[in-house]
Amino acid sequence: MFYNRFTFRLISRLVIINLLGYLLFYLITNTQLWFTIIGVSLILLGSIISLYYYINEIRSDINRFILAVKTRDHTLNFKNKATKGSFPELYQSFGEILQVHKQIRLEQEAMFQLIKTILEQVPVGVIVVNNTATAKEEIAFFNQAATNLLAVPAYKYWHRLKQHIPDFGSEVEQIAKGGKKFLELKIQEKLTLLSTEVIPLNLYGKDYTIISFQNIKDEIEQKETEAWNRLIGVISHEILNSITPISSLSDTLNSMVTDKETLNLDEMEDLKTALQTIKRRSTGLLDFVKDYRLIAELPTPSLESHTIGEILKHIKILMQPFARVKKVLLDVEQTSSKITVKLDLKLIEQVLINLITNSIYAVEDRDNPHISVNYRLENTRVYIDVTDNGKGIEPADLEKIFVPFYTTRKNGSGIGLTISRNIMKMHRGSIEVVSVPNDYTTFSLLFNYI
């Protein structure tokens, strides 16, 4: 009702106080009714005190509401005052705000529990360290996978975990500002290889460090076994291809000279031909072994700063004459680029020579054979692209082209791409390939720019 409203109550109290003040002034100046004067004074004082408490009650409610929001206290209730108070709309808004705040809080808590449950189920160890909580760096989260992988209890403080596994703690602190690292640890007399990543995070003014890690020893062993099987298969195939004719010719020669003291002219010619064949295949087998050693004994890169333009300019000078002889248009672009990358110029030139040479042979039977070499910059990576319009690579061959000694080119050794990929790995980069058969093929050398 209107008489419950703040404005009506305030005005009525002010009117009463003014009337009592005027009456008191009149009684003091015009009469000597002291008992009446005292009574009116007490009533006036009571009205002023009542007005103070009335206004203070509203101020107190507002302070309680603000404090409830700050402390996330959802038990405060203004329902009674929303129906009977002086500010029904205000108290109703207070109640709605507190309810919305409570709902948001419940949703956040539910989301936190969901994320926590997910992190408890994943096979990746996750440790979250609160770097600003205390001087001893409190661990805010330690999932079950981390407990299993490190074979430790869920410690509350980082320094205790570091005391238990000092190698893990020191290695993680080396990449505390962010990064990835492979850690080889001996846990419970068992060798474990952990792929570890550290991500620093500032959240609401607090510094956190997120440490995630997983055991990749089994996966690496499986990949190594697969790689060895493929390599042994290729090596066995090449050796058998060389040994079989040598063995067969040896048997033939043995039958030719057995029980004979002299040979006629025709037999001498056959003997020479057979021996030449044995020598040729033996030389081929020796070359094969040399190629294998070349893959396994690449020199360590000597990293120096070079511009992309310098690299492209050198490769243009090196490969342009060969491309011209093969009647291939070699287009090397952006040779004035000033983007700088740390690399071993000789090794990277060898990679580009391998790629461009492969491209030249790939476009031999094409109309208007064309090869382009340029670079592109994407985020923190630099790509040097070698693109040709040759016959391309079939999807089934894309998985095999980096396997040692595998080749689709006649008279190819099958080690160029293997060596090239190993060189790029030694530069902490990689080789990517995209090919559309009978359309184009692009090999990309990927370098980390920062």
ABEGO torsion letter per residue (X at the ends): XAAABAAAAAAAAAAAAAAAAAAAAAAAAABABAAAAAAAAAAAAAAAAAAAAAAAAAAAAAAAAAAAAAAGBAABBAAAAAAABABAAAAAAAAAAAAAAAAAAAAAAAAAAAAAAAAAABABBBBBBBAAABAAGBBABBBAAAAAAAGBBBBABAAAAAAABAAAAAAAAAAAAEEBBBBBBBBGGBBBBBBBBBBBBBBGGBBBBBBBBBBAAAAAAAAAAAAAAAAAAAAAAAAAAAAAAAAAAAAAAAAAABGBABBBAAAAAAAAAAAAAAAAAAAAAAAAAAAAAAAAABBBBBBBBBBAAAAAAAAAAAAAAAAAAAGBBBBBBGAABABBBBBBAAAAAAAAAAAAAAAAAAAAABBGBBBBBBBBBBEABBBBBBBBABAEBBAAAAAAAABBGBBABBGBAGAAAAAAAAAAAAAGBBBBBBBBBGABBBBBBBBBAX
